Amino acid sequence: MPRFDRSDVPEADLEFVVLADTHHLVDPGMYSTKGDSVTPEIVREWSERGDWALALAKATEPALVFHVGDLAQEYPGSRFFDTGRQAAVTQFEESGLDVNFAAGNMDIGDKPDPTVPAGWVEPGFLKRWDEDFGKSFYSRTAGGAHFIVLNSQIMNTTLPEAIEQREWVEADLAAHASHRIFMFLHLPPFLVDEDEPGLGSYDVLDNPDRTWLLDLCRRYEVEALFSGHTHFQVFNRAGNTRLYTLPSTTTTRPGFYEAFNVRPADRGWIDTTKLGFFLVRVTDRGPSVHLIRTSGETHSNHRAGTRILTGTIVDLPHSPVAAYLRLPITNKSDGAISYPNHVRHRIRDDYPLLGCVEAGIRNVRFPIHDLDVPLQAGQLGVLRREGVDLTATVLCPRPDDITAAARKAAGADFIEVQLTNRFLPDREDLDALAELRGAGVRVALAPLALEDTGKVHLRSRTGYRPPELPRLDEMLAGHGLVLDRAVCMVDGSESAWSDIRAFDARLRSIGGLDFLVPLDADDEANALAAAEGLFAAATMPGCRVYLDPLQDLDRVTKVVHGLLDRLSNPRPAFHVTRVLNTVLFGEGRQPGSYSAVEPGGSANIRAIEDRRCELWLVSENEKPPAAEAIRRRVGGNERVRLINPVAGTSWQDTSGVIADLVASRSSGQLLVVQIPK
C-alpha cells in the first residue's frame, strides 16, 4: 500500500481530495488505429492508471473525496454506456473511497451548444444519474468548511433542474456565508479570459451562467472552485476565488499543447508527467493545494517508497528559494480551430506559475520590461497574489537610470539595480540609490560587468564575489545608506555549498544576500547544485537562492536545463528543490536556523544541524566513505530518516544497518540522512 510522510508540513484543519476525468475504459480495442484518433496503444493503461490514482487518494486518508466528472470513456446513448458506467462505479467501490461525484459531459451529456460532438444533457440522462448517484447538485459541511457540488452540464439550459439549481445554490450560499466555501463542477468557467467565447468552445461554460457563477464566487468569497474536463491544469482568479482546473489521472489532450512552443511526443497523448490529482489541505493561512503526481503509474509499475508530502507556498513562508525567469512566466496561444472546437481554442501555459507555487518558490527575478507586457504583467501579478515576491532587474549604465527605475517600481517588490561595467557604485550612484530608497523602493544591487574568461568573446558577470562585499558594505555605511539586498555570484568553480559559504553575511549596510546558482545541461549536476545551494542557505541568515533558470534554454548558444523543461515538466532539480525546501524550511524554520557541522571521515559530505536534528547530504561519489562516517555517527539509532530528494520519498531505518543502505543506493541519486538528537 502507498503511504505519505507528513513530517515536514503543518497540521491541517481538514484535508480533502479532488480527482477529475478518470475515464474508465471497458475495451481499448474499440478505438480505431487510423488517422489521428486515439489508438488502443495509447489508451490501454487508462483504467489501470485510474486504479493506482484511487489507491494513492485512499492513502492520503482524506476527510472527503470529490470527483469532478467523466467517470467512464463511454458517453450517454452510446452502445457501451451502461457497461462503462457500471465498470466505473465498480472501480470506485473497489477503491474503498466514499466519493462525492459531480456530473460531467461523459456522464450525462454535453452542454447546450449546437457545435458539440455528442448529445446534449436531457431528462433521461439526468434521471439515470440521480438513480445511480443521487441529485446532481448538493452540498456537504465538514470541519467548518462548506462544499458545494454543481452540475455544469445543465447550466444555460431551460431544463427544470437548471432553474432549481440556480435557486438552490443562491439560498445555500446565503445560509452558509460564514463558512469557508469550496465549489466543484465539471466545466471550467473560462480558460484565459472571462470574456472568451463560450459558444463553439467545447471546454468552457457559456454565458449567462458563467457570469452568474463568477458573481456568486465573488459575492460569497468562495475560497476555491475546482473543475476538470480539460485534462490540463489551468489557474485563474475571480476576485479572491481561486479557479483550479485539474489534470486527468489517465490522459492528456493534444489540443492544449498549443500553449507550448515545442512539439510533444505523440502530439501530447502520452505526456504522463502531467497526470495526477489534488490533495487540498485547509489551514489558517489558506488552502494549500498539492498536486499528487501519478505520472501514468499503475499498480504494476509504480514508484516504490513513502511519498514525502511537500509544502506549497502557503506552507513555507520563510522559504529562501527563488528562480530566474530567463523565459517569460507564461506563453499564450490563440490556438487553432480544430475538433471539437469551432472557435479558436485559447490556452495559456500556467505550469511555470503553478510550479513556483508547488515548490515553494518565494521570489522570481525577471527583466523589468516584462511589466510593460500585459500578458506577462498579469500573470506576474497573479503570482504575486499567491505570495511570490517579484524582483525586476534594471540595467543602469548611468546614475540617472537608477532614479528612473523608481517610476516602474509599482509592479514589483524589489528593484535589482544592475551597475553596468562597474563593480562598485561611485558617489553619483550612491546618491541615486539613496533617492530610490527614500522613495520607499526596496533595492537589490548587482554589478553586471564584462570579464575575460578565456573564451573567444568576453562574458558578462552578474553579482559580487566574496572579497568585494566588505568594500561595498563599507562604501554604503560611509554614505549612510542601507540597501535591502546584494546579489552574489556562485560560479560553480568548486561547489554551490563552498561558493555560498565563502560569503560573510555579517554586514552592516546590506539586509540580505541573493545567491545566483547557475544550472547546466547535466540533470544530475543540477540536482546536486540545488541541494547544496539549499543546504548552504540553511546556514546563511536572510539569504535567497536563485536557481537559474526556471525553464530550459534550448535554442541558445549554450543549452541549459532549468527546473522545468520546455513542456513545463519537472526535471530532477525541481523535485530536489521542493523536497529540501520543505525538509529544511518547513514548520517556521528559515535561513540561518542551522549551523554547519563537520561530518568526519568524508570532507565533501554537507552536514548541518539545529536543535532538533543533524542533516547530511550525501552524493553518489561520496557514498563509500559516507557509509563509514554514518555508521560511526548513527550506531544503532533506528529513528534515523532517509530521504531521496530526487524521487521525493523517505523511509525510516528499522534495521540498524543504515550505513549499508547508504552504500547500496543506486547510481546518480542524492541521499539526505536526518539524524534526530
N, C-alpha and C positions, 0 to 999 in steps of 0.2 A: 504493500500500500504506500502511495506517496505521502510525504509529510512536509510540513512547513515549519521553519525556525523563525520565531518572532522575537528572538533575544534582543534585537537591536532597534526595535520600533516601539514607540509609546503605546500604552494600552488604549484601546478604542472604546468608546461608549457602546458602539454597535458595529457589526460588520455584516455586509450583505454582498452576494454575488450577482452579477448581471452577465447573461450569455445572450448570444444572438446567432441566428442563421445556422443551426446545426445541420439542416438539410439531410436528414437521414435518407439513405438510398436503399431501395429494395434490390435493384438489379442494375449494376453498371453496364451490362451488355445492351441495355435498351438505347444507349446513345450511339448515334451514327459516328463513323470514323471519317466521313467525307467532309471536305471543305473546312470551315472554321468552327464547326460546332464542338461542344465539349466531347471528349473521347473517353471510352472506358478506361484507358490507361491513366487518364488524369483523375477520374472520379473514383477509382477502385477503392481508395482508402478513406473516402469521406466518412462513412459510418464508423469505421474503426477510430478515426481521429476524434469523432464526436464522443465515442465511448471513453477515450482517455481524458478528454476535456471534462467530462462529467465526473470522472474519478478524481481529477485534480480539484474540481469545485467542491466535491464532497470532503476532500482532505483539508480544505480551509476551515471546515466546521462553522459555516456561516449561520447567522440567526435567520436569514431569509435568502431565498433564491428567486431571481426574476429571469424570464426568458422573453426577449422582445420580438419573437416571431420567426416564422419559417422553420417549422419543426421537421418537415419532410420535403423532399425534392418534387414529389408529385403534386400537381395543382388541382384545385376543385374541378370536378367534371371530367378529369382525365381517367383513363382506363385503370390506372394503378392507384388512384387516390385513396380508396378505402384501405387497401393493403398497406400503402405507405404510411397513412395516418396511424394505423394500429401498430405498425412496427416502430414508429417514432415514440408512441405512448409507451410501448414495452421497453424501449431503450431508457426512458426516464424512470420508469418503475424499477427496473433492474439496478439503476444507479443508486437508489435509496434516497434520492433528493425529493423534498417536498417543494415543488416549483409553482410559482405564480406566473401564469402564461399571459402574454399579450398576443393578439392575433395578427398574423402577417398576411401578405398577399398570397403566399403559397398555402395558407391555411383556410382563408375564407374568400379569396378573390381579390382582384386588382382594384385600385382606387377608381373613381368615376372619371374616366378620361378616354375619349374616343380613339386615342392612339396606342393604348396599352395592349400588349400581345395576348392577354388572357381575359377570361370573362370577369366582369365587374362583380363586386360583392352583391349578393342577393339574399332575400329572406331565407331560402332553403339552406344556403351555406351557413348563415348565421345560426339558424336553428340547430344544425348539426354541431356547430362549435359549442353552443350552450349545453347541448346534451353531453358532450364529451368533457367539457372543462368548466362549465358554469358561465355566468354572464360575462360578456366580453369587456365590460368596464366596471371597475370596482376599486376598493381601497383597503388598506391594512394600516394598523398603527402598532408600532413596537419601539421600545426604548426611547420614548419621547419624540420619535420621528413618525411622519405620516407618509405613506406610499400610495400613489395613485397610478393605476393601470388604465390606459385609454385604448380605444380601438381607432387607429388612424385610418383604416380602410373605409369606414362609414362616414368619415368627415367629408363635407361638401356634397353629401347626398340628401335626398328627400325621404330617406327611409325613416320610419317612426323611431327606430333605435338611435338615429343620429340626433334627432331633436331631444330625445330623452337623455342622451349622453351629455349634451350641452347643458341642459337644465340641472342634471345631477351633479356634474363636476363643479359648476359655479357654486352650488349650495354646499358641496363637500369642502371646497376650498375655504369658503367663508366660515364654516363650522370648525375648521382646523387651522385657522390663520396663525394661532400661537405656536404651532408645531414647526419643526424643521421638515420641509416638504420635498419629496423626490417624486419625479414622474417617469413613466415608462410607456413607450409606444413603438410601433414598428417603423413607420416612415419618418425620416428626419424632417423638421420644418423647412430647412434650406441647407445648402452646402457651402456657398461662398458669400452670397449677398441676400439680405432679407427680401429684396425686390426681384430676385431672379425668377425666370419663367417657371410656372408650375404646370400649365397645360403643355403637353408634349414632352414633359420630362418624366421618366419612369421612376425617378429616385427621390422626389420631394413632395411634400404636401402642396396643394394649390391653395389659393385664396378663394373665399374669405376666411376659411378656418385656420389658415396659417397665422394670419394677423390676430385673429381672436385668441388662439392658443398662446402666442407670444405675449399678448397683452395680459393674459391671466398670469403667466410666469412673472412678469414684471410687477404686477399689482400685488401678488401674494409672496413675492421674493422666494420663489421656488429655488432651492439650492442647486439642483441639477436635474436635467431632463436627459434620459437615455433612450437612444433609438438604434436601429440596426439597418438592415436591408442592403446597404452598400457593400458590405464585406470589406470596408476600408475606413480607417479611422479619420474622423473629421472633428474639429473642435471649434466651437463658436460661443458667443455670448449674446444674451438678450437681457440687457440691464445687468443685474447681478446674477442671473441664472446662467450656469454653465451648461452648454449643449454638447453632449458627448454622443458621437456616432461610433458604434462598436465595430470591431472586426468580426469576421466569422470564425468559428472554430474548425471549419473544414476547408474553405477555399476562398481565394481572392477573385476579383472580377477584372478582366483586362481593360475595360473602358476607362477605369480610374487611373491607369498608368500614363495617361496624357499629362498628369501632374509632374512627371519626371522628364528630364531631357536625355535620358538614356533608355534604351530598349531592354525590357526584362526578358529573361528566358521564357520561351513559350508564351510570349505576349502578356505574361502576368498570371497565367493559370497556376503556376507552381511556385509562387513566392511564399513558401510556407512560413518564413520567418515572421510574417505579419499576423499569423493566426493566433487567437487567444481569446481571453475573456477578462472581465474586470472583477477585482475584489475591492469593494468600497469600504473604507474604514471611517466611521463618523467620529470626529474628535472635536474638542472645543476650539481648535484652530480652523476648522472647516473640514469638508470631505477630502480624504486622501484616496485618490483613485489609482489603484495599482493594476497595471497590465500584467496578467499572468500569461506568459507566452507559452503556447502549446506547440508551436513550430512544426505542426504536421506530425507530431509523435503519436504513437499508438501504444497499446499495452505490450506489444512485441518488440518495439524499438525505441522506447523512451529512455531519457537520460536518468541514470540512477543517482540516488543520493537525496538528502533532505534539502529542499529548496530554502534559501535564505530569503525571507520577506524583506525587501529593501525599502528604505524610506523615500518618499517623494519630497518635493519642495516643501510641502506642508509639514513634514516630519523633521526637516533638517534646517532650522533657522540659522544655524551657525556654520553651515557648510562653506568651506573655502573654495569649492570647485567652480571654475569659470571656464568659458570657452571663447575661442576667437572665430568670428564669423567671416572667414575669407570668402565664402559664398553667402548670398543673402539668406535671411532666415526662412524664406519661403519662395516657392515658384508657383505660378498660377497659369493655367491654360484655359482658354475659352472653349477648348475641346473640339470634338468632331460631331457631326450629325450621323450617328450610327445606331444600329439596332441595340436596344429597343427604344431609343430616344428619337424625337422629331424636332428637337431644338438643340442648339449647341450645348454640350454637356460640360458646363463649367466645373472645374475642380482645382483645388489648391493643395499643395503639399504641406500638411500640418505636422508631419512626422518629426522634423527637426525641433519644432517648438515643443511637441509632446515628449521628445527625447530629453530635452532640458529639464522638464518637469519630472520625468521618470527618474533621472539620475541625480536629482537634487542640485542641479547647476544653478547657482545663485547670482551669477553675473555673466553677461556676454559683452564682448568688445567688437566694435564694428566702425567703419568709416562714417563720419557724421553726415555725409551726403545721403545715406540711407533714409535719414529723417525727411528728406525732400521728396522721396518716392512714396506716394500714398499707400501702395500695397505693402511695402516694407515697413513704413512708419506705423501702419495699422496693426500689423502682426507683432511688431516690437512692443506696441502699446498693450496688446493682449498679453504678451509675455511678462511685461512689467506688472500688470494687474495680478498675474499669478505668483508674484513675489520675486521676480528676477530683476536685479539692478542692471541698468543699461549704462555702458561706458562708450561714449562716442569719441573716436580718435580724430584729432585735428592736426594737419601739417602746418607748422608755424615757422616759415623761413625768416620772418621779421617779428619784432615785438608787437607791431600793430595787429598782426594776425591773432595773437593771444587775446587781445582786448576784443576783437571781432567775434571770438568764439562765444562770448557771453550771450550774443544775440541768438544763438542757436541752442543754448543750453536747456531750454524749457522741456525738450523731449527726452532728455537723458538725466541720469542720476549723477554721473561723473563725466567730466570732460578730460580726456587724455591729451595733454599738450605735448606734441612731438617737436622738439627743437631740431631742426634740420641742419646737418653739417656743423653741429657744435655739441659737445658732450655736457658742458655745464652752462647754466644761464649767465648772461652778463647783467650789468646793472639795469639796463633798459628792460631786459626780460623779467627781472625780479620786480620792477615797478609794475609791469603789465600783469604779472601773476598776482601781485598784491591787489590790484584793481579787480581782477577776476574773483579773488577770494572775498573782497569787500562787497561784491555784488551777490554773495551767497552761493556762488558756484563751487561745487566740490571738484577738486582738481587732482589729477594724477599727472606726474611729469615723467617724460621719457626722452632720451636722446635718440635721434634717427640719423645716423651718420654712415658714410661710406668707409669701408676698410678693405685693405688688400689681404685677401685670403689665399693668394697663390693661384687663383683661377684666372681665366682669360680676362674677365671683367671684374671690376670692384663689386663687392657685395655690401648691402646695407645692413646695419646692425641696429636693432631697437632694444633699448634697455641698458641699465647700468651694470657694470661689473663690481665685485666686492670692494676693490680698493677705491672706487670712485664715490661710493656713497658717503663715507665720512666727510669728504671735501664738500659735497653737495649740502650735507646737513649743516656744516659749519657756515657755508655761504648763506643759507636760509636763516639761520639763527642770527647772523650778523645783520641781516636786513629786517629782523623782527617778523619774519614770515613763517607761517606753519602751513605746510601742504598736507593734503589728505593722504596721498599715496605717491610712491615712486615705483617705476616699472623696472624690473631687473631681468637680466638676460641669463637664461640657462642654456649653455651652449652644447651640453652633452659631451664635452671633451673627456670627462670622467664618468659621471652618472648624475641623474637628476637628484639623487639623495645628497651626494657630496657637493654638487653645484649650489643647491639651495642652502645647505648647512654652512657653506662658506660665508654667507652674508651675516652681518651683525644687525639684528633687528632693534638694538638698543639705541634709538635715535631720538634727538630732542625735537626736531622740527618736521618730522615725517611721520604721519599717523600709521601707515602700514605699507607693506611691500607687496607688489604684484609680480609673481614669477611667471615668465613666459616659457613653457615647456614645449619644445618643438617635437612633433611626431614625424615619423619617416614612413617608408614603404614596407617596413617589416612589422607585421602584426604582433609577433612575439616581443620584439624590442619595444614596441609602443605600449604593450600591456605592462611590461616591466617599468618603463618610464612613468606611466600613470601611477603605478603602485608606489614607486619610490618617491614621486612628487608628493603624493598624499601622506605617506609616512613622514617625510621631511616637514610638510606643512603642519603636522600634528605637534611639532616642537617649536613652531615659529608664531608667536602671538600676532594676531591681526593680519595675517597674510592671506593672499588669494593665489590660487594656482590656475593659470590659464593653459588649458590643453589646446594645442594649436596644430591643425584646425578642427572644427566641429565635423565637417564633412570632407570627403576625399577631394583632392585636386588631381584630376586625371587627364587634363588637356593642357598641361603647362610644361615648362622645361624640365622640371623635376617632379615626378609622380610622388604624391604624399597621401598616405592613408589617414583618415580622420577617425573620430569616434564612430561616425556613421559613414556608410558607403553612399554612392550616388542614387541608390534606391531608398536611401534613408534607413537602411537596415543596420543594426549594431555590429560593430567589429569587436574583437576581444577586449580592446582597451575600454570600450563603453561599459562592458559588464564589470571589468575590474574597477572602474570608476564608481559605478552605482553601488557595488558591494562594499568597497572600502570606505566610501563616503559615509555609508550607513554605519559600518562597524566602528569607524574612528570618531565620527562626529554626531552620532545619534544621541538621544537622551540628554541633550543640553551640553554635551562636550563640544569643544571648539579648538581652533588652532592655539597652541600654547598650553593645552591641557596636559600634554605629555612631555616627558624628557627622554633624550636618547640614552641608551644604556649599551654597555659593551657585552656582546653575547658570549664572547670567549670561545676560542678554538676555531673561529671562522670569521675572518676580518670583514668579509663582504656581506654577511647577514645584516639586515637592517633591524634593529631592535629598539623599541620604545616602551615606556611604561607610564602608568598613572597609579592612583591609589588602589585601583581595582585589579589590574592585571598587567602582565607583560604581553607584548605582541611582537612576534618575529616574522619577518618577511623573508622567505626562502625561495630562491630561483633555481631553475633546473641545474645549472652548472655548479651550484653550491650544495646539492643535496647530500653527497657522501660525507663531507666534513660537517654539514649541518646535522646529520643524523647523530653523529657522536656528541656534538655540542648539546643537542636537545636531550639525548639520553642522560647526560650528566646533570642537566638543569632540571629535568622533569622527574626523573626517577620513576616511581610507580604511581604518580598522580593521575588518577583516572578522570579527573574533571577537566582535563585539557581539551580544548576545542580546536579542531582542524577546519580550515576554510579554504576552499578552492575558489578564488575570486573570478576566474575566467568562466567556470561552469555555474557559479552562483550557488554552490552547495556547501554544506557543513556536516560534520559528524563529530561525535564525542569519542574520545579514546576509552574504550571499555576493556581493552586487552592488556594494558600496562606495557605495551611494546610500541609506543608511539613512534619512536625513532625508526623502527623498521618500516613503518608505514610511510614515513617521510622519505626514506631512502628508496622505496619502491614506486614512488609516484611516476606517472607516465611522462614522457619527454615533452618539453615545451610548456609545462604548466607551472604557474606560481602556486605557492602554498603559504598561508598565514597560520601561525600557531599561536593560539590565545591561551596564556597560562594564568589562571586565577591566583590571586595572592591569598 
